[in-house]
Amino acid sequence: MAKVTRFRHYLWYVAIGVAVLPLMPLLHYLGRPELERPAPIALAMILVAIKVCRDIRDRMWFWVTIVGVAALHVPLVMYTAQRLSGISFRAIVYLGIADCLAILAVISLVERLVGSNDPPTVPTSGGTKSHS
Protein backbone atom coordinates (compact mmCIF):
# COMPACT_ATOMS: atom_id res chain seq x y z
CA MET A 1 0.00 0.00 0.00
CA ALA A 2 1.33 3.39 -0.94
CA LYS A 3 2.30 5.86 1.77
CA VAL A 4 -0.23 8.39 0.46
CA THR A 5 -3.03 5.82 0.78
CA ARG A 6 -1.99 4.94 4.35
CA PHE A 7 -1.88 8.63 5.20
CA ARG A 8 -5.41 9.09 3.84
CA HIS A 9 -6.63 6.19 6.01
CA TYR A 10 -5.05 7.72 9.11
CA LEU A 11 -6.47 11.10 8.16
CA TRP A 12 -9.97 9.57 8.04
CA TYR A 13 -9.58 8.16 11.55
CA VAL A 14 -8.27 11.49 12.82
CA ALA A 15 -11.31 13.19 11.27
CA ILE A 16 -13.59 10.69 13.04
CA GLY A 17 -11.87 11.49 16.33
CA VAL A 18 -12.16 15.23 15.73
CA ALA A 19 -15.87 14.83 14.99
CA VAL A 20 -16.53 12.67 18.06
CA LEU A 21 -14.44 14.25 20.84
CA PRO A 22 -16.27 17.60 21.13
CA LEU A 23 -19.50 15.69 21.70
CA MET A 24 -18.47 14.60 25.23
CA PRO A 25 -17.96 18.06 26.78
CA LEU A 26 -21.00 19.37 24.89
CA LEU A 27 -23.26 16.70 26.38
CA HIS A 28 -21.79 17.35 29.83
CA TYR A 29 -22.43 21.08 29.44
CA LEU A 30 -26.00 20.40 28.34
CA GLY A 31 -26.60 18.38 31.49
CA ARG A 32 -26.78 14.95 29.86
CA PRO A 33 -23.80 13.10 31.39
CA GLU A 34 -25.44 9.71 30.77
CA LEU A 35 -25.01 10.33 27.03
CA GLU A 36 -21.29 11.18 27.26
CA ARG A 37 -20.11 7.65 26.45
CA PRO A 38 -22.77 5.99 24.25
CA ALA A 39 -23.51 8.94 21.92
CA PRO A 40 -19.91 9.54 20.74
CA ILE A 41 -19.34 5.82 20.29
CA ALA A 42 -22.53 5.49 18.23
CA LEU A 43 -21.45 8.44 16.08
CA ALA A 44 -17.96 6.98 15.68
CA MET A 45 -19.37 3.61 14.59
CA ILE A 46 -21.56 5.27 11.95
CA LEU A 47 -18.53 7.19 10.66
CA VAL A 48 -16.41 4.02 10.64
CA ALA A 49 -19.12 2.25 8.62
CA ILE A 50 -19.04 5.14 6.13
CA LYS A 51 -15.25 4.79 5.95
CA VAL A 52 -15.40 1.03 5.44
CA CYS A 53 -17.95 1.33 2.62
CA ARG A 54 -15.82 3.67 0.53
CA ASP A 55 -16.59 1.86 -2.73
CA ILE A 56 -20.33 2.51 -2.51
CA ARG A 57 -20.31 6.02 -1.06
CA ASP A 58 -21.22 7.44 -4.47
CA ARG A 59 -24.65 5.75 -4.43
CA MET A 60 -27.75 7.64 -3.35
CA TRP A 61 -29.24 4.60 -1.59
CA PHE A 62 -26.14 4.40 0.62
CA TRP A 63 -26.66 7.91 1.99
CA VAL A 64 -30.38 7.35 2.44
CA THR A 65 -29.52 4.21 4.44
CA ILE A 66 -26.94 6.08 6.54
CA VAL A 67 -29.44 8.85 7.32
CA GLY A 68 -32.00 6.21 8.31
CA VAL A 69 -29.50 4.39 10.51
CA ALA A 70 -28.45 7.66 12.17
CA ALA A 71 -32.09 8.61 12.73
CA LEU A 72 -32.73 5.26 14.40
CA HIS A 73 -29.67 5.71 16.62
CA VAL A 74 -31.01 8.87 18.24
CA PRO A 75 -33.93 7.19 20.08
CA LEU A 76 -31.85 4.05 20.63
CA VAL A 77 -29.09 5.98 22.41
CA MET A 78 -31.60 8.08 24.34
CA TYR A 79 -33.47 4.97 25.49
CA THR A 80 -30.43 2.90 26.48
CA ALA A 81 -28.17 5.65 27.87
CA GLN A 82 -29.53 5.45 31.43
CA ARG A 83 -29.15 1.68 31.43
CA LEU A 84 -25.55 1.91 30.22
CA SER A 85 -24.47 4.38 32.93
CA GLY A 86 -23.15 1.63 35.22
CA ILE A 87 -21.38 -0.35 32.48
CA SER A 88 -17.64 -0.08 31.92
CA PHE A 89 -16.23 1.82 28.97
CA ARG A 90 -14.81 -1.43 27.55
CA ALA A 91 -18.28 -3.00 27.47
CA ILE A 92 -19.71 0.06 25.72
CA VAL A 93 -16.94 -0.17 23.11
CA TYR A 94 -17.82 -3.84 22.54
CA LEU A 95 -21.46 -2.83 22.10
CA GLY A 96 -20.27 -0.15 19.65
CA ILE A 97 -18.37 -2.75 17.63
CA ALA A 98 -21.48 -4.93 17.53
CA ASP A 99 -23.43 -1.84 16.46
CA CYS A 100 -20.95 -1.17 13.64
CA LEU A 101 -21.31 -4.77 12.45
CA ALA A 102 -25.10 -4.38 12.50
CA ILE A 103 -24.82 -1.15 10.47
CA LEU A 104 -22.62 -2.92 7.93
CA ALA A 105 -25.13 -5.80 7.76
CA VAL A 106 -27.97 -3.34 7.06
CA ILE A 107 -25.89 -1.65 4.35
CA SER A 108 -25.09 -5.05 2.84
CA LEU A 109 -28.78 -6.00 2.85
CA VAL A 110 -29.81 -2.75 1.18
CA GLU A 111 -26.99 -3.17 -1.35
CA ARG A 112 -28.30 -6.59 -2.27
CA LEU A 113 -31.82 -5.24 -2.66
CA VAL A 114 -31.16 -2.09 -4.70
CA GLY A 115 -27.43 -1.65 -5.13
CA SER A 116 -26.95 -3.27 -8.50
CA ASN A 117 -29.74 -1.23 -10.15
CA ASP A 118 -28.76 2.20 -8.85
CA PRO A 119 -26.23 4.17 -10.92
CA PRO A 120 -23.52 6.13 -9.12
CA THR A 121 -24.43 9.72 -8.27
CA VAL A 122 -21.00 10.90 -9.42
CA PRO A 123 -20.25 10.22 -13.09
CA THR A 124 -17.44 7.80 -13.67
CA SER A 125 -14.34 8.85 -15.61
CA GLY A 126 -14.55 8.52 -19.35
CA GLY A 127 -17.09 11.20 -20.06
CA THR A 128 -20.41 10.57 -21.73
CA LYS A 129 -21.23 7.38 -23.53
CA SER A 130 -22.06 7.53 -27.18
CA HIS A 131 -25.15 5.69 -28.31
CA SER A 132 -24.68 3.99 -31.64
Backbone as CSV, one residue per row, in Angstrom:
resi,resn,N_x,N_y,N_z,CA_x,CA_y,CA_z,C_x,C_y,C_z
1,MET,0.848,-1.170,0.000,0.000,0.000,0.000,0.893,1.232,0.000
2,ALA,0.544,2.172,-0.814,1.334,3.386,-0.936,1.237,4.224,0.332
3,LYS,2.279,5.018,0.567,2.298,5.858,1.766,1.182,6.893,1.743
4,VAL,0.848,7.402,0.562,-0.228,8.391,0.459,-1.556,7.750,0.866
5,THR,-1.794,6.507,0.446,-3.033,5.818,0.781,-3.112,5.573,2.284
6,ARG,-2.007,5.139,2.902,-1.991,4.938,4.347,-2.261,6.250,5.076
7,PHE,-1.664,7.320,4.586,-1.875,8.631,5.200,-3.341,9.034,5.115
8,ARG,-3.988,8.748,3.992,-5.409,9.086,3.837,-6.266,8.282,4.803
9,HIS,-5.894,6.993,5.043,-6.635,6.189,6.011,-6.490,6.774,7.413
10,TYR,-5.274,7.118,7.798,-5.054,7.722,9.112,-5.784,9.049,9.229
11,LEU,-5.791,9.810,8.155,-6.475,11.097,8.156,-7.973,10.918,8.391
12,TRP,-8.552,9.871,7.822,-9.967,9.567,8.043,-10.223,9.303,9.523
13,TYR,-9.374,8.490,10.147,-9.584,8.158,11.553,-9.362,9.373,12.448
14,VAL,-8.445,10.240,12.082,-8.267,11.490,12.822,-9.520,12.356,12.676
15,ALA,-10.084,12.411,11.489,-11.312,13.187,11.267,-12.466,12.613,12.091
16,ILE,-12.551,11.308,12.206,-13.588,10.691,13.038,-13.392,11.100,14.493
17,GLY,-12.147,11.066,14.959,-11.867,11.486,16.332,-12.197,12.943,16.570
18,VAL,-11.867,13.794,15.604,-12.158,15.228,15.731,-13.661,15.465,15.742
19,ALA,-14.414,14.668,15.016,-15.870,14.829,14.992,-16.518,14.326,16.281
20,VAL,-15.916,13.325,16.912,-16.531,12.673,18.064,-16.146,13.337,19.390
21,LEU,-14.911,13.744,19.544,-14.443,14.246,20.837,-15.181,15.469,21.367
22,PRO,-15.551,16.451,20.562,-16.273,17.596,21.125,-17.668,17.243,21.642
23,LEU,-18.168,16.088,21.272,-19.502,15.687,21.704,-19.558,15.438,23.214
24,MET,-18.476,14.910,23.798,-18.471,14.599,25.229,-18.616,15.850,26.104
25,PRO,-17.760,16.866,25.941,-17.960,18.062,26.779,-19.265,18.798,26.466
26,LEU,-19.729,18.731,25.230,-20.995,19.372,24.887,-22.159,18.723,25.633
27,LEU,-22.184,17.398,25.662,-23.257,16.701,26.378,-23.163,16.948,27.885
28,HIS,-21.950,17.037,28.410,-21.785,17.346,29.834,-22.304,18.760,30.132
29,TYR,-21.981,19.695,29.269,-22.429,21.076,29.436,-23.955,21.174,29.360
30,LEU,-24.546,20.373,28.496,-26.002,20.396,28.336,-26.736,19.647,29.447
31,GLY,-25.981,19.067,30.365,-26.600,18.375,31.490,-27.053,16.969,31.183
32,ARG,-26.441,16.334,30.218,-26.775,14.949,29.859,-25.542,14.053,30.004
33,PRO,-25.015,13.891,31.219,-23.795,13.096,31.388,-23.985,11.618,31.058
34,GLU,-25.223,11.127,31.106,-25.443,9.710,30.770,-25.225,9.439,29.285
35,LEU,-25.235,10.495,28.469,-25.011,10.331,27.028,-23.545,10.510,26.634
36,GLU,-22.683,10.856,27.594,-21.289,11.176,27.264,-20.523,10.011,26.651
37,ARG,-20.829,8.788,27.031,-20.110,7.649,26.452,-20.837,7.008,25.273
38,PRO,-22.136,6.703,25.370,-22.767,5.995,24.254,-22.949,6.829,22.992
39,ALA,-23.253,8.112,23.110,-23.510,8.935,21.917,-22.263,9.098,21.040
40,PRO,-21.098,9.436,21.604,-19.913,9.543,20.743,-19.508,8.211,20.116
41,ILE,-19.695,7.121,20.854,-19.339,5.816,20.286,-20.288,5.454,19.160
42,ALA,-21.571,5.758,19.309,-22.526,5.486,18.232,-22.179,6.314,16.995
43,LEU,-21.853,7.590,17.199,-21.454,8.436,16.079,-20.179,7.914,15.422
44,ALA,-19.215,7.507,16.229,-17.962,6.979,15.677,-18.207,5.712,14.860
45,MET,-19.104,4.860,15.316,-19.368,3.615,14.587,-20.064,3.896,13.254
46,ILE,-20.930,4.888,13.221,-21.560,5.269,11.954,-20.497,5.808,10.998
47,LEU,-19.591,6.635,11.510,-18.528,7.189,10.665,-17.550,6.110,10.200
48,VAL,-17.272,5.131,11.050,-16.409,4.016,10.640,-17.095,3.199,9.550
49,ALA,-18.392,2.986,9.665,-19.121,2.254,8.621,-19.068,3.017,7.302
50,ILE,-19.163,4.340,7.353,-19.036,5.141,6.131,-17.640,4.978,5.549
51,LYS,-16.631,4.956,6.402,-15.250,4.793,5.945,-15.040,3.424,5.310
52,VAL,-15.585,2.396,5.942,-15.398,1.033,5.438,-16.070,0.845,4.082
53,CYS,-17.187,1.488,3.869,-17.949,1.329,2.625,-17.547,2.368,1.585
54,ARG,-16.285,2.614,1.428,-15.819,3.672,0.534,-16.149,3.411,-0.933
55,ASP,-16.308,2.157,-1.330,-16.586,1.864,-2.731,-18.037,2.114,-3.133
56,ILE,-18.919,2.268,-2.177,-20.329,2.515,-2.509,-20.820,3.866,-2.001
57,ARG,-19.905,4.709,-1.571,-20.306,6.022,-1.059,-20.875,6.928,-2.138
58,ASP,-20.706,6.591,-3.390,-21.222,7.438,-4.465,-22.647,7.057,-4.869
59,ARG,-23.269,6.174,-4.130,-24.650,5.754,-4.427,-25.642,6.492,-3.539
60,MET,-26.722,6.909,-4.113,-27.750,7.636,-3.348,-28.365,6.755,-2.268
61,TRP,-28.618,5.488,-2.563,-29.241,4.602,-1.588,-28.370,4.440,-0.348
62,PHE,-27.053,4.520,-0.513,-26.140,4.397,0.623,-26.384,5.536,1.617
63,TRP,-26.474,6.761,1.112,-26.657,7.909,1.991,-28.050,7.932,2.604
64,VAL,-29.043,7.459,1.870,-30.384,7.347,2.443,-30.357,6.327,3.584
65,THR,-29.652,5.226,3.392,-29.520,4.209,4.441,-28.789,4.760,5.652
66,ILE,-27.711,5.502,5.430,-26.945,6.078,6.539,-27.798,7.074,7.321
67,VAL,-28.563,7.903,6.637,-29.445,8.854,7.325,-30.487,8.095,8.136
68,GLY,-31.032,7.025,7.570,-31.999,6.211,8.308,-31.391,5.555,9.532
69,VAL,-30.191,5.019,9.379,-29.499,4.388,10.512,-29.205,5.425,11.590
70,ALA,-28.738,6.600,11.191,-28.449,7.660,12.168,-29.726,8.109,12.870
71,ALA,-30.820,8.203,12.131,-32.093,8.613,12.731,-32.588,7.566,13.733
72,LEU,-32.334,6.304,13.451,-32.726,5.255,14.395,-31.821,5.217,15.615
73,HIS,-30.598,5.701,15.485,-29.674,5.709,16.616,-30.038,6.749,17.673
74,VAL,-30.673,7.821,17.265,-31.015,8.869,18.238,-31.943,8.316,19.328
75,PRO,-33.093,7.725,18.999,-33.927,7.191,20.083,-33.289,5.982,20.774
76,LEU,-32.509,5.205,20.025,-31.851,4.048,20.633,-30.869,4.487,21.711
77,VAL,-30.055,5.488,21.427,-29.086,5.981,22.411,-29.815,6.648,23.569
78,MET,-30.846,7.418,23.275,-31.600,8.076,24.341,-32.263,7.060,25.268
79,TYR,-32.764,5.983,24.710,-33.469,4.970,25.490,-32.511,4.129,26.328
80,THR,-31.355,3.797,25.790,-30.429,2.898,26.477,-29.370,3.614,27.303
81,ALA,-29.250,4.931,27.195,-28.173,5.652,27.874,-28.236,5.493,29.389
82,GLN,-29.413,5.583,29.973,-29.531,5.454,31.427,-29.148,4.053,31.881
83,ARG,-29.476,3.060,31.082,-29.152,1.678,31.433,-27.656,1.389,31.298
84,LEU,-26.977,2.135,30.440,-25.549,1.914,30.219,-24.669,2.717,31.177
85,SER,-25.263,3.501,32.062,-24.465,4.380,32.926,-23.577,3.604,33.893
86,GLY,-23.950,2.414,34.289,-23.146,1.631,35.219,-22.200,0.654,34.552
87,ILE,-22.204,0.610,33.223,-21.380,-0.354,32.479,-20.018,0.264,32.191
88,SER,-18.988,-0.573,32.173,-17.636,-0.083,31.924,-17.495,0.421,30.488
89,PHE,-16.491,1.264,30.296,-16.234,1.822,28.969,-15.901,0.714,27.972
90,ARG,-15.174,-0.299,28.417,-14.812,-1.427,27.547,-16.066,-2.129,27.027
91,ALA,-17.037,-2.336,27.887,-18.278,-2.999,27.467,-19.040,-2.139,26.460
92,ILE,-19.026,-0.827,26.663,-19.706,0.057,25.719,-18.997,0.030,24.363
93,VAL,-17.677,-0.072,24.370,-16.939,-0.174,23.108,-17.292,-1.476,22.399
94,TYR,-17.414,-2.565,23.152,-17.823,-3.835,22.536,-19.228,-3.735,21.946
95,LEU,-20.120,-3.058,22.649,-21.459,-2.828,22.104,-21.384,-1.961,20.841
96,GLY,-20.469,-0.994,20.839,-20.270,-0.153,19.652,-19.771,-0.956,18.469
97,ILE,-18.868,-1.897,18.718,-18.371,-2.747,17.631,-19.504,-3.611,17.080
98,ALA,-20.324,-4.161,17.979,-21.484,-4.935,17.526,-22.439,-4.047,16.735
99,ASP,-22.586,-2.804,17.165,-23.428,-1.843,16.461,-22.881,-1.577,15.061
100,CYS,-21.575,-1.407,14.948,-20.954,-1.175,13.637,-21.181,-2.375,12.716
101,LEU,-21.049,-3.576,13.262,-21.312,-4.769,12.453,-22.777,-4.832,12.010
102,ALA,-23.683,-4.412,12.883,-25.102,-4.379,12.503,-25.348,-3.338,11.413
103,ILE,-24.690,-2.185,11.515,-24.823,-1.153,10.475,-24.317,-1.691,9.146
104,LEU,-23.165,-2.358,9.169,-22.616,-2.924,7.934,-23.521,-4.013,7.371
105,ALA,-24.187,-4.780,8.240,-25.130,-5.800,7.764,-26.337,-5.154,7.096
106,VAL,-26.835,-4.059,7.672,-27.971,-3.344,7.063,-27.558,-2.776,5.707
107,ILE,-26.374,-2.192,5.629,-25.889,-1.647,4.354,-25.746,-2.758,3.334
108,SER,-25.233,-3.913,3.749,-25.093,-5.048,2.836,-26.451,-5.540,2.339
109,LEU,-27.433,-5.575,3.237,-28.777,-6.005,2.846,-29.384,-5.039,1.837
110,VAL,-29.264,-3.743,2.113,-29.806,-2.745,1.182,-29.063,-2.811,-0.145
111,GLU,-27.758,-3.054,-0.106,-26.989,-3.168,-1.347,-27.474,-4.338,-2.185
112,ARG,-27.773,-5.448,-1.529,-28.299,-6.594,-2.274,-29.661,-6.301,-2.873
113,LEU,-30.473,-5.523,-2.174,-31.817,-5.239,-2.662,-31.844,-4.228,-3.799
114,VAL,-31.074,-3.148,-3.698,-31.161,-2.090,-4.704,-29.821,-1.666,-5.287
115,GLY,-28.744,-2.153,-4.747,-27.431,-1.645,-5.130,-27.040,-1.868,-6.565
116,SER,-27.399,-2.982,-7.143,-26.953,-3.269,-8.501,-27.730,-2.468,-9.544
117,ASN,-28.916,-1.967,-9.189,-29.740,-1.233,-10.145,-29.523,0.268,-10.101
118,ASP,-28.915,0.765,-9.047,-28.764,2.201,-8.846,-27.450,2.683,-9.438
119,PRO,-27.491,3.651,-10.375,-26.234,4.168,-10.923,-25.543,5.071,-9.911
120,PRO,-24.211,5.231,-10.036,-23.518,6.131,-9.123,-24.008,7.563,-9.288
121,THR,-24.001,8.328,-8.190,-24.434,9.716,-8.266,-23.363,10.604,-8.878
122,VAL,-22.112,10.160,-8.819,-21.001,10.897,-9.418,-20.631,10.192,-10.709
123,PRO,-20.584,10.896,-11.840,-20.255,10.223,-13.093,-18.859,9.623,-13.041
124,THR,-18.733,8.453,-13.623,-17.437,7.798,-13.675,-16.559,8.466,-14.715
125,SER,-15.261,8.244,-14.627,-14.345,8.851,-15.609,-14.590,8.243,-16.977
126,GLY,-14.343,8.997,-17.990,-14.547,8.518,-19.346,-15.562,9.356,-20.096
127,GLY,-16.162,10.293,-19.398,-17.093,11.196,-20.065,-18.409,10.540,-20.367
128,THR,-19.096,11.078,-21.357,-20.406,10.571,-21.734,-20.261,9.396,-22.671
129,LYS,-21.234,8.535,-22.627,-21.230,7.384,-23.526,-21.944,7.748,-24.823
130,SER,-21.397,7.282,-25.887,-22.060,7.534,-27.180,-23.005,6.375,-27.479
131,HIS,-24.163,6.714,-27.967,-25.151,5.692,-28.311,-25.097,5.479,-29.815
132,SER,-24.733,4.262,-30.200,-24.677,3.986,-31.640,-25.638,2.928,-32.054
